[in-house]
Amino acid sequence: MSVHHWSFGPRTSFEAGLGALVGAVEAITGRSERTAAARTPLPQDRELLAALGTLTRRCDLRRAVLGERPHVYTRTTIPRLRRSVDIERRLHATDPAAGTRRLVRALTDLAMAELVDNDNAAAAGTLYEAHALSVTAPGVLPHRSPAEHGTEGRGHQTPRLNASPSQASAAPRVGEGSPANSQ
């Protein structure tokens, strides 16, 4: 469901939250967002860089949910996600053990946007890089045996109701008998 179908209160709050996030990014970079797109130098401090990466990702995701016009998507969203990958690459270079998970997440975000844009070759390359990072870095993705998946509730089918055919036919169907559907 599009954000445009949300009720007024949550939509306004969500849109206002984007403004607050943009303000926080501008405070870290020291530039307005419009000039920051022109390759603002990244902070050298690791903690500021991590904060910038987190805030940038939140801005990117919020913008994607707000649904920019499709013909503008490629020109705006993908460069922003590439900027997020640049930030996460820099963070990863400072501490590969701590930054790999974040870089994999940023690469995955970019790959999904590339798929939306029908750039399948770029998305495949980006996903390949994310996968290669996740395989070579211990602890980025949890590696569990099939038995461990079963103990977490994964892999189980939804239990079937033990109703006889006569009981099943007597049960009302979705939408039957509700006041909203009797017009």
C-alpha positions, 0 to 999 in steps of 0.5 A: 500500500502506498504512503498516499493511502495512509491516514493523515497523521501517520503520513505527516509524521513519516514525512516530517521524520524525513526532514529531521533525518535530512537535518541530521545528515546536514549537521554531520556533513556541514552542507545542505543536502543539495550540495552534499550530493556533489561528493561531500568529503566523508568524515574521518571519525569512525563514529561520525561515519557510522552515524552518517551511514545509518542516517543516510540509509534511513533517509534513502528508505524513507524516500523510497517509501514516500514513492518518488515518481517512477521516471525520477527514481533512477536519477534520484534513488540509485545515486543516493544508494550508491552514496550509501555504499560509498559510506559503508565501504569507507566504514568497512575499510576502517574496521572490516570486522565491524563494517562488513554487515553494514556494507552487505546491507547497503549493497543489498539495498542498492541491488534491490533498487537496480532490480526495480530499475530493470538493471539486472546485470548491475543487480547481479554484480552487486548481489555477487559482491554482497554474497562474497563479502558475507561468505568470507567474513565470519558472523555476517550471516548466521550459518545454521543447520537445517535442524537449527532452523526447525527449532526456531519455528522455521520450516514448519507448515501451518497446521491444518484444521481437522474439520469434516467436509460438512463442517467446512462447508457450513463455515461462512466464507470470507466476506459472507454475512458481514455488514460491509458486503451486504449492500 
